[in-house]
Amino acid sequence: MLTAHTNPKQIDEIYRYWRLHLMMVMYLGYGVFYFTRKSLNFAMPSMISDLGLETSDIGILGTLFYITYGVSKFLSGMVSDQTKPAYFMGLGLIFTGIINIAFGLSSSLFAFALLWTLNAFFQGWGWPPCAKLLTSWYSRSERGFWWSIWNTCHNLSGALIPISIGFAAMTWGWRFGFILPGILAIVVGIVLCFRLRDKPSSMGLPTVGEWRNDQLEKVHEAEGQGLPFWQIVKTYVLGNKYIWLLCSSYLLVYVVRIAINDWGNLYLTQRHEYELLSANGAVAMFEVGGFLGWGSDKFFHGNRAPMILLFALGIFLSVAALWLTPLDNFIILSGCFFAIGFFVFGPQMMIGMAAAECSHKDAAGTATGFVGLFAYIGAALAGYPLALIIDQFNWEGFFSVITLSAALIGLLILPFVKAQQRAGIAIT
């Protein structure tokens, strides 16, 4: 805890240390959350073969997971805004690790459904603490850069998961695709409990806006001060029209993202007859493609809408390319997955960041959790409903749905571009 005698140089040193330290710990922690969330997707073909499951059975698990996860993100966002991030995020990761191990030791569809729904609930404890820390320790003029660095933990984990879990499933059986990530999650969860911190003010530091003399951040910090938390939620989240538009566009982004991520390897094994490891390797390029997103700060001065609109056009073109390419070539198909990831992860990052920035400073977890709820309604639609479309209309039906979703993303973003031009503010 700092005192009144702490000089500016010491404050600078403490800020710099904890900003870097918190970024590394959040990066590691959320990356491992991703391992215990995506373990099912890349052990799926082996599970179907070994247990005689149907595609629709896996679709049910996916839909249950995404609905529960979306609700948990919203509820957890409200709780995390009023609690310590360290224990909230750390305990959530420990619980997901235990559940993954139990899942790997189970065999019935009922047990799978129960455990995967519980996993979804505790997975929701991961994101809101990160949103709180990212908006508390990094200011408006730089946040796109830092947020995009953090966001690459999705991509790094997502690129490693298909290969590592695919290898474990083929070498030792699909059960180890859950047990090994579960053990890793328990260990890292313990680390989070001891190495994360709360807002700068909890350590006696000035706010990040004051420290960086960031005028936009100071305005955001001063807005709505002294309001009760529920009044903040009502005014700045539930009553915010921009939040609702972000919810709609986020839903469609996640239809595309989850459809490609969850069904991509099955598409390649069925339509192109790839081996599981090769199919997972191609899908891994989807995550590798997402290692960008900093452009909103560099080119548009913190305005998110123009970049989201450009990325939305890219999503449409790259999804159409994967669907319509007549070539059965691993490099070309991997390139299509790479391009989709490149364009999907821009909006995936920036919509969440925009929600935090156009809400109240003390409701970052709630706002991002609320738009996250709609994101995972979209993800749920990419589960069982999309599995039924695949069963009825084959892969043509699958690609028709996600191509249409990609086109609608751009239409929903247009009001944000107009709002920024009219009001001259960086709300999105």
QUIKAQUI-V926798 format. One record per pair of residues at least 24 apart in sequence whose C-alpha atoms are under 10 Angstrom apart, sorted by the first residue. I is the first residue (numbers start at 1). GAP is how many residues later the second one is. If there is no record, write none. Layout:
i,gap
I,GAP
I,GAP
//
This chain:
i,gap
1,200
1,201
1,202
1,203
1,204
2,199
2,200
2,201
2,202
2,203
3,200
3,201
3,202
4,200
6,198
6,199
8,203
11,193
11,194
11,195
11,200
12,193
12,199
12,200
14,186
14,189
14,191
15,122
15,185
15,190
15,191
15,193
15,196
16,121
18,119
18,178
18,179
18,182
19,114
19,115
19,118
19,119
19,127
19,181
20,117
20,126
21,174
21,175
21,176
22,108
22,111
22,112
22,115
22,170
22,173
22,174
22,175
22,176
23,107
23,110
23,111
23,114
23,123
23,124
23,126
23,127
23,173
24,125
24,126
24,129
24,172
25,163
25,166
25,167
25,170
25,171
26,60
26,63
26,100
26,101
26,103
26,104
26,107
26,108
26,124
26,127
26,166
26,169
26,170
27,103
27,122
27,123
27,124
27,125
27,126
27,127
27,129
27,130
28,122
28,125
28,129
28,160
28,161
28,163
28,164
29,60
29,61
29,64
29,97
29,101
29,124
29,156
29,159
29,160
29,161
29,162
29,163
30,59
30,60
30,63
30,93
30,96
30,97
30,100
30,120
30,121
30,123
30,124
30,127
30,155
30,158
30,159
31,95
31,119
31,120
31,121
31,122
31,123
31,124
31,125
31,126
31,127
31,154
32,61
32,64
32,65
32,94
32,121
32,122
32,125
32,129
32,149
32,150
32,152
32,153
32,154
32,156
32,157
33,56
33,59
33,60
33,61
33,63
33,64
33,89
33,90
33,91
33,92
33,93
33,94
33,120
33,121
33,124
33,148
33,149
33,151
33,152
33,155
33,156
34,59
34,89
34,92
34,119
34,120
34,121
34,122
34,123
34,124
34,127
34,147
34,151
35,61
35,62
35,65
35,119
35,122
35,123
35,125
35,126
35,127
35,129
35,130
35,142
35,143
35,145
35,146
35,147
35,149
35,150
36,57
36,60
36,61
36,62
36,63
36,64
36,65
36,83
36,84
36,87
36,125
36,141
36,142
36,143
36,144
36,145
36,146
36,147
36,148
36,149
37,28
37,59
37,60
37,63
37,79
37,82
37,83
37,86
37,141
37,144
38,119
38,120
38,123
38,124
38,127
38,139
38,140
38,143
38,223
38,224
39,61
39,122
39,123
39,125
39,126
39,127
39,135
39,136
39,137
39,138
39,139
39,140
39,141
39,142
39,143
40,60
40,63
40,64
40,76
40,125
40,134
40,135
40,137
40,138
40,222
41,120
41,121
41,124
41,125
41,136
41,220
41,221
41,222
41,223
41,224
41,225
41,239
42,119
42,120
42,121
42,122
42,123
42,124
42,125
42,127
42,132
42,135
42,219
42,220
42,221
42,222
42,223
42,224
42,234
42,235
42,237
42,238
42,241
43,118
43,119
43,122
43,123
43,124
43,125
43,126
43,127
43,130
43,131
43,132
43,133
43,134
43,135
43,233
43,237
44,122
44,125
44,130
44,133
44,218
44,219
44,221
44,222
44,232
45,121
45,124
45,129
45,220
45,221
45,224
45,231
46,120
46,123
46,124
46,127
46,128
46,129
46,230
47,60
47,122
47,126
47,127
47,128
48,126
50,123
50,124
51,56
51,57
51,58
53,55
53,56
54,333
55,208
55,211
55,328
55,329
55,332
55,333
55,335
55,336
56,327
56,328
56,329
56,330
56,331
56,332
56,334
56,335
57,52
57,55
57,56
57,326
57,327
57,330
58,51
58,54
58,55
58,204
58,325
58,326
58,329
59,203
59,204
59,321
59,322
59,323
59,324
59,325
59,326
59,327
59,328
59,329
60,49
60,53
60,320
60,323
60,324
60,325
60,327
61,48
61,49
61,51
61,52
61,53
61,54
61,55
61,56
61,319
61,322
61,323
62,51
62,54
62,55
62,58
62,196
62,200
62,317
62,318
62,319
62,320
62,321
62,322
62,325
63,54
63,313
63,314
63,315
63,316
63,317
63,318
63,319
63,320
63,321
63,322
63,323
63,324
64,49
64,50
64,52
64,53
64,54
64,56
64,316
64,319
64,320
65,48
65,49
65,50
65,51
65,52
65,53
65,54
65,55
65,56
65,58
65,311
65,314
65,315
65,318
66,50
66,51
66,54
66,55
66,192
66,307
66,308
66,309
66,310
66,311
66,312
66,313
66,314
66,315
66,316
66,317
67,50
67,53
67,54
67,306
67,307
67,308
67,309
67,310
67,311
67,312
67,313
67,314
68,48
68,49
68,50
68,51
68,52
68,53
68,54
68,55
68,56
68,305
68,308
68,309
68,312
69,48
69,49
69,50
69,51
69,52
69,53
69,54
69,55
69,56
69,303
69,304
69,306
69,307
69,308
69,310
69,311
70,50
70,51
70,53
70,54
70,299
70,300
70,301
70,302
70,303
70,304
70,305
70,306
70,307
70,308
70,309
70,310
71,49
71,50
71,53
71,298
71,299
71,301
71,302
71,303
71,305
71,306
72,48
72,49
72,50
72,51
72,52
72,53
72,297
72,298
72,300
72,301
73,47
73,48
73,49
73,50
73,51
73,52
73,53
73,54
73,55
73,292
73,293
73,294
73,295
73,296
73,297
73,298
73,299
73,300
73,303
74,50
74,51
74,54
74,291
74,292
74,293
74,294
74,295
74,296
74,297
74,298
74,299
74,300
75,46
75,49
75,50
75,53
75,290
75,291
75,294
75,295
75,298
76,45
76,46
76,47
76,48
76,49
76,50
76,51
76,52
76,53
76,289
76,290
76,293
76,294
77,47
77,48
77,49
77,50
77,51
77,52
77,54
77,55
77,286
77,287
77,288
77,289
77,290
77,291
77,292
77,293
77,295
78,50
78,151
78,152
78,155
78,284
78,285
78,286
78,287
78,288
78,289
78,290
78,291
78,292
79,46
79,49
79,50
79,286
79,287
80,45
80,46
80,47
80,48
80,49
80,50
80,51
80,52
80,283
80,284
80,285
80,286
81,47
81,48
81,50
81,51
81,52
81,148
81,280
81,281
81,282
81,283
81,284
81,285
82,50
82,147
82,280
82,281
82,283
83,46
83,115
84,45
84,109
84,112
84,113
84,114
84,115
85,40
85,41
85,43
85,44
85,45
85,46
85,47
85,48
85,107
85,108
85,111
85,112
85,113
85,114
86,43
86,44
86,103
86,104
86,105
86,106
86,107
86,108
86,109
86,110
86,111
86,112
87,38
87,42
87,102
87,103
87,105
87,106
87,107
87,108
87,109
87,110
88,34
88,37
88,38
88,40
88,41
88,101
88,104
88,105
89,33
89,34
89,35
89,36
89,37
89,38
89,39
89,40
89,41
89,100
89,101
89,103
89,104
89,107
90,35
90,36
90,39
90,95
90,96
90,97
90,98
90,99
90,100
90,101
90,102
90,103
90,104
90,105
90,106
91,31
91,34
91,35
91,95
91,98
91,99
91,101
91,102
92,27
92,29
92,30
92,31
92,32
92,33
92,34
92,93
92,94
92,97
93,26
93,29
93,30
93,31
93,32
93,33
93,89
93,91
93,92
93,93
93,94
93,95
93,96
93,97
93,99
93,100
94,28
94,88
94,89
94,90
94,91
94,92
94,93
94,94
94,95
94,96
94,98
94,99
95,24
95,26
95,27
95,28
95,87
95,90
95,91
95,94
96,24
96,25
96,26
96,27
96,29
96,85
96,86
96,87
96,89
96,90
96,93
97,25
97,81
97,82
97,83
97,84
97,85
97,86
97,87
97,88
97,89
97,90
97,91
97,92
98,80
98,81
98,83
98,84
98,85
98,87
98,88
99,79
99,80
99,83
100,75
100,76
100,77
100,78
100,79
100,80
100,81
100,82
100,83
100,85
101,74
101,75
101,76
101,77
101,78
101,79
101,80
101,81
101,82
102,73
102,76
102,77
102,80
103,72
103,75
103,76
103,79
104,69
104,70
104,71
104,72
104,73
104,74
104,75
104,76
104,78
105,70
105,71
105,73
105,74
106,69
107,68
124,245
124,248
124,249
127,238
127,241
127,242
127,245
128,235
128,236
128,237
128,238
128,239
128,240
128,241
128,244
129,67
129,69
129,235
129,236
130,234
130,235
131,221
131,222
131,225
131,232
131,233
131,234
131,235
131,236
131,237
131,238
132,66
132,67
132,224
132,229
132,230
132,231
132,232
132,233
132,234
132,236
133,63
133,64
133,65
133,66
133,67
133,231
133,232
134,65
134,219
134,222
134,230
134,231
135,64
135,73
135,82
135,218
135,221
135,222
135,226
135,227
135,228
135,229
135,230
136,62
136,63
136,64
136,65
136,71
136,72
136,73
136,85
136,225
136,226
136,228
137,61
137,62
137,63
137,70
137,71
137,72
137,74
138,69
138,70
138,71
138,74
138,79
139,68
139,69
139,70
139,71
139,72
139,73
139,74
139,75
139,76
139,77
139,78
139,79
139,81
140,68
140,69
140,72
140,74
140,75
140,76
140,77
140,78
140,80
140,157
140,161
140,162
140,217
140,286
141,68
141,71
141,73
141,74
141,75
141,76
141,156
141,157
141,160
141,161
141,162
142,70
142,72
142,152
142,155
142,156
142,159
142,160
143,151
143,153
143,154
143,159
143,210
143,214
144,149
144,150
144,151
144,152
144,153
144,154
144,157
144,158
144,159
144,160
144,205
144,206
144,209
144,210
145,147
145,148
145,149
145,150
145,151
145,152
145,153
145,157
146,148
147,146
147,147
147,202
147,203
147,205
147,206
148,142
148,143
148,144
148,145
148,146
148,147
148,148
148,197
148,198
148,201
148,202
148,205
149,142
149,143
149,144
149,145
150,199
151,139
151,140
151,141
151,142
151,194
151,195
151,197
151,198
151,199
152,135
152,136
152,137
152,138
152,139
152,140
152,141
152,193
152,197
153,134
153,137
153,138
154,133
154,134
154,136
154,137
154,191
155,129
155,130
155,131
155,132
155,133
155,134
155,135
155,136
155,137
155,186
155,190
156,128
156,131
156,132
156,134
156,135
157,127
157,130
157,131
158,103
158,125
158,126
158,127
158,128
158,129
158,130
158,132
159,121
159,122
159,123
159,124
159,125
159,126
159,127
159,128
159,129
159,130
159,131
160,120
160,121
160,124
160,127
160,128
161,119
161,120
161,123
161,126
162,103
162,114
162,115
162,116
162,117
162,118
162,119
162,120
162,121
162,122
162,123
162,125
163,113
163,114
163,115
163,116
163,117
163,118
163,119
163,120
163,121
164,113
164,116
164,117
165,112
165,115
166,110
166,111
166,112
166,113
166,114
166,115
167,109
167,110
167,113
169,107
169,108
170,106
170,107
216,209
216,210
217,140
217,144
219,142
220,137
220,138
220,139
220,140
220,141
220,142
221,139
221,140
221,141
222,138
222,139
223,136
223,137
223,138
223,139
224,136
224,137
224,138
225,135
225,136
225,137
227,135
229,131
229,133
229,134
230,133
232,127
232,128
232,129
232,130
232,131
232,134
233,126
233,127
233,129
233,130
233,133
233,134
235,124
235,125
236,122
236,123
236,124
236,125
236,127
236,130
236,131
237,118
237,119
237,121
237,122
237,123
237,126
237,127
237,129
237,130
237,131
237,133
237,134
238,121
238,128
238,129
238,132
240,115
240,118
240,119
240,127
242,112
242,113
242,116
242,117
242,173
242,174
242,177
242,185
242,186
243,108
243,109
243,111
243,112
243,113
243,115
243,116
243,124
243,125
243,127
243,128
243,184
243,185
244,111
244,126
244,127
244,130
245,110
245,126
245,167
245,168
245,170
245,171
246,105
246,106
246,108
246,109
246,122
246,124
246,125
246,126
246,128
246,129
246,166
246,167
246,170
246,182
247,104
247,105
247,108
247,121
247,123
247,124
247,125
247,126
247,127
247,128
247,130
247,131
247,165
248,123
248,126
248,127
248,130
248,160
248,161
248,164
248,165
249,59
249,63
249,98
249,99
249,102
249,122
249,125
249,126
249,129
249,156
249,157
249,159
249,160
249,161
249,162
249,163
249,164
250,97
250,98
250,100
250,101
250,102
250,121
250,122
250,123
250,124
250,125
250,126
250,127
250,128
250,129
250,159
250,162
251,120
251,121
251,122
251,123
251,124
251,125
251,126
251,127
251,128
251,129
251,130
251,154
251,158
252,122
252,123
252,124
252,125
252,126
252,127
252,129
252,130
252,150
252,152
252,153
252,154
252,155
252,156
252,157
252,158
252,160
253,59
253,62
253,91
253,92
253,93
253,94
253,95
253,98
253,122
253,123
253,125
253,126
253,149
253,152
253,153
253,155
253,156
254,90
254,91
254,93
254,94
254,118
254,120
254,121
254,122
254,123
254,124
254,125
254,126
254,127
254,128
254,148
254,151
254,152
255,120
255,121
255,122
255,123
255,124
255,125
255,126
255,127
255,128
255,131
255,146
255,147
255,150
255,151
256,59
256,60
256,63
256,84
256,85
256,88
256,122
256,123
256,126
256,143
256,145
256,146
256,147
256,148
256,149
256,150
257,29
257,58
257,83
257,84
257,86
257,87
257,88
257,91
257,118
257,121
257,122
257,125
257,145
257,149
258,117
258,118
258,120
258,121
258,122
258,123
258,124
258,125
258,144
259,119
259,120
259,121
259,122
259,123
259,124
259,127
259,128
259,139
259,140
259,142
259,143
260,26
260,59
260,77
260,80
260,81
260,122
260,138
260,139
260,142
261,25
261,26
261,76
261,80
261,121
262,117
262,120
262,121
263,119
263,120
263,123
263,124
263,127
263,135
264,73
267,123
267,127
267,128
267,131
268,60
268,62
268,65
270,125
271,57
271,123
271,124
272,55
272,56
272,57
272,58
272,61
273,55
274,56
278,52
278,56
279,51
279,54
279,55
281,49
281,53
282,48
282,49
282,50
282,51
282,52
282,53
282,54
282,55
282,56
283,50
283,51
283,52
283,53
283,54
283,55
283,58
284,50
284,53
284,54
284,57
285,48
285,49
285,50
285,51
285,52
285,53
285,54
285,55
285,56
285,57
286,48
286,49
286,50
286,51
286,52
286,53
286,54
286,55
286,56
286,57
286,58
286,59
287,50
287,51
287,52
287,53
287,54
287,55
287,57
287,58
288,49
288,50
288,51
288,53
288,54
289,46
289,47
289,48
289,49
289,50
289,51
289,52
289,53
289,54
289,55
289,56
290,48
290,49
290,50
290,51
290,52
290,53
290,54
290,55
290,56
290,58
290,59
291,50
291,51
291,54
291,55
292,49
292,50
292,51
292,53
292,54
292,57
293,49
293,50
293,51
293,52
293,53
293,54
293,55
293,56
293,57
294,52
294,55
294,56
295,51
296,50
296,54
296,132
300,126
301,125
302,52
302,123
302,124
302,125
302,126
303,47
303,51
303,113
303,114
303,117
303,121
303,122
303,123
303,124
303,125
304,42
304,43
304,45
304,46
304,47
304,49
304,50
304,109
304,112
304,113
304,116
304,122
304,123
304,124
305,42
305,45
305,46
305,49
305,105
305,108
305,109
305,110
305,111
305,112
305,113
305,114
305,115
305,121
305,122
305,123
306,107
306,108
306,110
306,111
306,112
306,114
306,122
307,39
307,40
307,43
307,106
307,110
307,121
308,35
308,36
308,37
308,38
308,39
308,40
308,41
308,42
308,43
308,101
308,102
308,105
308,106
308,108
308,109
308,120
309,37
309,38
309,100
309,101
309,102
309,103
309,104
309,105
309,107
309,108
310,33
310,36
310,37
310,100
310,103
311,29
311,31
311,32
311,33
311,34
311,35
311,36
311,95
311,98
311,99
312,31
312,32
312,34
312,35
312,93
312,94
312,95
312,96
312,97
312,98
312,99
312,100
312,101
313,30
313,93
313,94
313,95
313,96
313,97
313,98
314,25
314,26
314,27
314,28
314,29
314,30
314,92
314,93
314,96
315,24
315,25
315,26
315,27
315,28
315,29
315,30
315,31
315,32
315,87
315,88
315,90
315,91
315,92
315,94
315,95
316,24
316,27
316,28
316,86
316,87
316,88
316,89
316,90
316,91
316,92
316,93
316,94
317,26
317,86
317,89
317,90
318,24
318,25
318,26
318,85
318,88
319,24
319,80
319,81
319,83
319,84
319,85
319,87
320,79
320,80
320,82
320,83
320,84
320,86
322,77
323,72
323,73
323,75
323,76
323,77
323,80
324,72
324,75
344,62
347,62
348,24
348,27
350,78
351,77
352,76
353,75
354,72
354,73
354,74
355,72
355,73
356,71
356,72
357,69
357,70
357,71
358,68
358,69
358,70
359,68
//
